[in-house]
């Protein structure tokens, strides 16, 4: 009976989770005349919304900008957060715990409070006047993550110190130990952090909206917001653009799902 109840709850959870995505996809296939009809399935499915998004807007440019921002920040966070987390977990030096507490304390600061000093710094450095500077202005708030440092430190602390000491005795350098021994052992944590970081920067809206001053640097969320104008909201285009925007997220999950499942299994075994 408990098993049946568990399956019922899980099924309901799946339906509630998937319904908005199915509705979004079906709405993107409706014509303008059908959009406001209370019908679930489109009477005459059409790809006209996708055609307009891909040919009459700068969707591909926005898509590329978002992909660049999300990819670069993900790689940066995975490397630097792992490096800092490993240092805090496996090295002893004065002030280590204080540094870790200071890093954790930044998690209590709302992003909205940091936007103003970030923007002042970007303006003072005049970063938005050049192409590399404009991209860096969008990127730099997400190049390192306090949450990522915390996550990686906790995983690195679970690694046996004897294994690392054995590598040192064999003559391996510290960076080699970090890249060739420690990093492969925390792949589940890297996969989880990579997905969180990619999703966060892929969907980022507030900071790109504030810092982007030229149309060619708009990211996908900022560009999609243009479909909501004074003449009304173009729901068909929004749903089509949103459906296309989900594709990279699904690809990332498909690539890293095995590592995440392995991490859950390992966590249960360590329990």
SULZIDA-V200166 format. One record per residue. N is the residue number from 1. RES is the residue in three letters. PHI is phi in whole degrees, -180 to 180 (* if undefined). PSI is psi in degrees with one decimal (NA if undefined). D_CENTER is the distance of its C-alpha to the mean C-alpha in Angstrom with 2 decimals. Layout:
# SULZIDA-V200166
N_RES_PHI_PSI_D_CENTER / N_RES_PHI_PSI_D_CENTER
This chain:
# SULZIDA-V200166
1_UNK_*_-42.1_38.93 / 2_UNK_-64_-36.9_35.95 / 3_UNK_-65_-43.4_34.30 / 4_UNK_-62_-44.0_34.98 / 5_UNK_-63_-39.8_33.63 / 6_UNK_-63_-41.9_30.41 / 7_UNK_-67_-36.8_30.00 / 8_UNK_-64_-45.2_30.79 / 9_UNK_-63_-43.8_28.19 / 10_UNK_-64_-41.2_25.50 / 11_UNK_-63_-44.0_26.66 / 12_UNK_-62_-40.9_26.55 / 13_UNK_-62_-41.3_23.02 / 14_UNK_-65_-43.8_21.95 / 15_UNK_-63_-43.3_23.95 / 16_UNK_-64_-36.9_22.56 / 17_UNK_-72_-41.5_18.94 / 18_UNK_-82_-23.6_19.79 / 19_UNK_-56_-47.3_22.25 / 20_UNK_-60_-35.8_20.02 / 21_UNK_-71_-41.1_18.47 / 22_UNK_-64_-42.6_22.03 / 23_UNK_-62_-41.8_23.40 / 24_UNK_-61_-45.9_20.92 / 25_UNK_-65_-45.0_21.88 / 26_UNK_-67_-37.7_25.56 / 27_UNK_-65_-34.5_25.60 / 28_UNK_-67_-18.2_24.26 / 29_UNK_-95_2.4_27.36 / 30_UNK_-91_149.9_29.78 / 31_UNK_-77_168.7_32.02 / 32_UNK_-60_-36.0_32.30 / 33_UNK_-69_-27.4_35.41 / 34_UNK_-89_-12.5_33.77 / 35_UNK_-57_-37.3_30.69 / 36_UNK_-101_10.7_32.52 / 37_UNK_-84_139.5_34.54 / 38_UNK_-82_61.4_33.79 / 39_UNK_-119_142.1_33.47 / 40_UNK_-79_-49.2_30.80 / 41_UNK_-96_140.0_31.49 / 42_UNK_-68_134.8_32.12 / 43_UNK_-67_-40.9_35.85 / 44_UNK_-132_88.5_35.46 / 45_UNK_-57_137.6_32.00 / 46_UNK_-141_149.1_31.17 / 47_UNK_-101_17.0_28.55 / 48_UNK_-63_-36.0_29.69 / 49_UNK_-63_-40.7_26.53 / 50_UNK_-67_-38.5_24.53 / 51_UNK_-62_-44.5_27.32 / 52_UNK_-65_-41.6_27.19 / 53_UNK_-63_-42.6_23.44 / 54_UNK_-81_-26.8_23.68 / 55_UNK_-111_-26.5_27.05 / 56_UNK_-108_-0.6_27.71 / 57_UNK_-128_176.4_24.49 / 58_UNK_-97_39.9_22.26 / 59_UNK_-58_-44.9_19.45 / 60_UNK_-63_-36.5_19.22 / 61_UNK_-66_-46.0_19.04 / 62_UNK_-62_-41.3_16.26 / 63_UNK_-61_-45.7_14.40 / 64_UNK_-64_-40.7_15.11 / 65_UNK_-62_-44.5_14.11 / 66_UNK_-65_-40.0_10.59 / 67_UNK_-64_-40.5_10.43 / 68_UNK_-64_-48.5_12.01 / 69_UNK_-62_-47.9_9.94 / 70_UNK_-66_-39.1_6.51 / 71_UNK_-70_-46.9_8.82 / 72_UNK_-64_-45.2_10.88 / 73_UNK_-66_-35.9_8.68 / 74_UNK_-65_-46.9_7.26 / 75_UNK_-62_-42.9_11.00 / 76_UNK_-63_-46.2_12.21 / 77_UNK_-64_-43.4_10.51 / 78_UNK_-61_-40.8_11.65 / 79_UNK_-75_-55.8_15.05 / 80_UNK_-69_-40.2_15.88 / 81_UNK_-67_-37.2_14.64 / 82_UNK_-65_-41.4_16.50 / 83_UNK_-64_-46.0_19.44 / 84_UNK_-67_-43.5_19.75 / 85_UNK_-62_-40.7_19.31 / 86_UNK_-65_-42.0_21.92 / 87_UNK_-62_-44.3_24.23 / 88_UNK_-71_-25.0_24.20 / 89_UNK_-89_-34.6_24.76 / 90_UNK_-118_3.5_27.40 / 91_UNK_-124_143.2_29.32 / 92_UNK_-107_124.8_31.80 / 93_UNK_-155_155.5_32.42 / 94_UNK_-60_135.1_33.66 / 95_UNK_82_9.4_31.21 / 96_UNK_-60_-48.2_28.46 / 97_UNK_-67_-35.4_28.07 / 98_UNK_-65_-42.7_28.33 / 99_UNK_-61_-43.1_25.52 / 100_UNK_-63_-41.6_23.29 / 101_UNK_-65_-38.1_24.37 / 102_UNK_-65_-39.6_23.71 / 103_UNK_-64_-44.4_20.12 / 104_UNK_-64_-35.4_19.73 / 105_UNK_-63_-26.4_21.55 / 106_UNK_-67_-19.7_18.94 / 107_UNK_-68_-20.5_16.74 / 108_UNK_-85_-4.5_19.56 / 109_UNK_-92_118.9_19.32 / 110_UNK_-62_143.1_17.68 / 111_UNK_-58_-34.7_15.43 / 112_UNK_-61_-29.2_18.09 / 113_UNK_-75_-23.6_20.68 / 114_UNK_-89_-16.0_19.04 / 115_UNK_-60_-42.3_18.67 / 116_UNK_-64_-52.1_22.44 / 117_UNK_-62_-35.1_22.95 / 118_UNK_-60_-47.3_20.02 / 119_UNK_-66_-39.1_21.62 / 120_UNK_-61_-42.9_25.06 / 121_UNK_-63_-43.9_24.11 / 122_UNK_-62_-41.6_22.67 / 123_UNK_-67_-42.7_25.85 / 124_UNK_-64_-36.0_28.19 / 125_UNK_-84_-7.0_26.89 / 126_UNK_55_44.0_27.06 / 127_UNK_-71_-30.7_23.87 / 128_UNK_-77_2.0_23.47 / 129_UNK_-87_-7.0_26.84 / 130_UNK_-131_159.5_25.76 / 131_UNK_-64_-51.2_23.20 / 132_UNK_-61_-39.8_21.76 / 133_UNK_-65_-38.8_21.95 / 134_UNK_-65_-43.5_20.18 / 135_UNK_-66_-39.7_17.14 / 136_UNK_-64_-36.3_17.28 / 137_UNK_-62_-36.8_17.61 / 138_UNK_-73_-35.4_14.31 / 139_UNK_-80_-39.6_12.62 / 140_UNK_-61_-31.6_14.50 / 141_UNK_-64_-22.5_13.14 / 142_UNK_-106_11.6_9.83 / 143_UNK_-74_-19.8_11.80 / 144_UNK_-146_148.0_12.47 / 145_UNK_-130_129.1_11.45 / 146_UNK_-65_-38.5_14.35 / 147_UNK_-62_-39.7_12.71 / 148_UNK_-64_-39.6_11.89 / 149_UNK_-61_-45.7_15.54 / 150_UNK_-61_-47.5_16.81 / 151_UNK_-62_-47.4_15.18 / 152_UNK_-69_-36.1_16.40 / 153_UNK_-61_-43.0_19.72 / 154_UNK_-64_-39.2_20.42 / 155_UNK_-71_-41.6_19.95 / 156_UNK_-65_-32.1_21.99 / 157_UNK_-65_-24.8_24.68 / 158_UNK_-79_-11.6_25.26 / 159_UNK_-74_139.9_26.29 / 160_UNK_-67_126.3_30.09 / 161_UNK_-65_-30.6_31.42 / 162_UNK_-60_-35.0_34.40 / 163_UNK_-64_-42.3_32.33 / 164_UNK_-70_-37.9_31.14 / 165_UNK_-65_-37.6_34.70 / 166_UNK_-63_-38.5_36.11 / 167_UNK_-66_-38.0_34.00 / 168_UNK_-65_-41.0_35.27 / 169_UNK_-63_-34.9_38.81 / 170_UNK_-76_-2.6_38.42 / 171_UNK_96_8.6_37.66 / 172_UNK_-77_138.4_33.95 / 173_UNK_-73_165.2_32.33 / 174_UNK_-63_-40.7_29.61 / 175_UNK_-68_-35.1_26.94 / 176_UNK_-66_-40.1_28.10 / 177_UNK_-62_-41.7_27.90 / 178_UNK_-65_-47.4_24.33 / 179_UNK_-82_-33.4_23.16 / 180_UNK_-101_-18.7_25.61 / 181_UNK_-117_-55.6_26.11 / 182_UNK_-69_-47.9_23.56 / 183_UNK_-61_-45.7_20.31 / 184_UNK_-61_-26.6_21.37 / 185_UNK_-79_-13.7_22.26 / 186_UNK_-115_29.2_18.86 / 187_UNK_-59_-37.8_16.94 / 188_UNK_-59_-40.6_15.90 / 189_UNK_-67_-39.8_14.30 / 190_UNK_-63_-40.9_12.61 / 191_UNK_-63_-45.2_11.31 / 192_UNK_-63_-47.1_10.02 / 193_UNK_-64_-38.7_8.48 / 194_UNK_-62_-42.5_7.00 / 195_UNK_-67_-46.1_5.49 / 196_UNK_-60_-43.4_4.45 / 197_UNK_-68_-44.9_3.35 / 198_UNK_-61_-46.3_2.36 / 199_UNK_-63_-43.3_2.26 / 200_UNK_-61_-42.1_3.37 / 201_UNK_-82_-27.9_4.67 / 202_UNK_-66_-37.0_5.52 / 203_UNK_-97_2.8_7.15 / 204_UNK_-60_134.4_8.47 / 205_UNK_-127_-48.3_12.20 / 206_UNK_-62_-54.4_14.52 / 207_UNK_-65_-47.4_14.34 / 208_UNK_-59_-36.9_14.40 / 209_UNK_-62_-38.7_17.12 / 210_UNK_-77_-43.3_19.13 / 211_UNK_-87_-25.9_19.01 / 212_UNK_-76_121.9_19.34 / 213_UNK_-113_-10.3_23.09 / 214_UNK_-122_138.1_23.63 / 215_UNK_-59_-32.2_22.77 / 216_UNK_-70_-10.3_21.82 / 217_UNK_-103_5.3_18.72 / 218_UNK_-63_140.0_17.26 / 219_UNK_-91_173.6_13.73 / 220_UNK_-62_-46.2_13.46 / 221_UNK_-61_-39.4_13.10 / 222_UNK_-68_-42.6_15.90 / 223_UNK_-66_-41.5_17.94 / 224_UNK_-63_-31.3_17.80 / 225_UNK_-63_-20.3_19.09 / 226_UNK_-68_-19.8_22.17 / 227_UNK_-70_-10.9_23.28 / 228_UNK_-103_90.0_24.22 / 229_UNK_-117_-171.8_27.28 / 230_UNK_-66_-28.4_30.77 / 231_UNK_-80_-3.0_32.19 / 232_UNK_124_171.7_30.02 / 233_UNK_-93_126.4_26.72 / 234_UNK_-89_82.6_26.35 / 235_UNK_-63_-36.5_24.87 / 236_UNK_-61_-44.9_25.45 / 237_UNK_-68_-39.0_23.45 / 238_UNK_-63_-43.6_20.58 / 239_UNK_-68_-38.4_20.53 / 240_UNK_-67_-45.1_20.88 / 241_UNK_-64_-39.6_18.08 / 242_UNK_-67_-37.8_15.75 / 243_UNK_-64_-41.4_17.00 / 244_UNK_-69_-33.3_16.32 / 245_UNK_-69_-20.2_12.75 / 246_UNK_-75_-23.0_12.13 / 247_UNK_-57_-51.3_13.44 / 248_UNK_-60_-34.7_10.65 / 249_UNK_-64_-43.4_8.59 / 250_UNK_-64_-38.4_11.97 / 251_UNK_-64_-43.1_12.59 / 252_UNK_-62_-43.7_9.70 / 253_UNK_-64_-40.5_10.96 / 254_UNK_-64_-36.0_14.44 / 255_UNK_-72_-41.5_14.14 / 256_UNK_-102_2.0_12.89 / 257_UNK_-65_-35.4_14.69 / 258_UNK_-63_-43.0_17.85 / 259_UNK_-65_-37.3_16.54 / 260_UNK_-67_-43.1_15.08 / 261_UNK_-63_-41.8_18.48 / 262_UNK_-60_-38.4_20.32 / 263_UNK_-65_-39.6_18.71 / 264_UNK_-65_-41.5_19.88 / 265_UNK_-64_-45.9_23.26 / 266_UNK_-63_-39.0_23.67 / 267_UNK_-62_-40.3_22.88 / 268_UNK_-66_-37.8_25.54 / 269_UNK_-68_-34.8_27.98 / 270_UNK_-73_-27.2_27.66 / 271_UNK_-37_NA_28.16
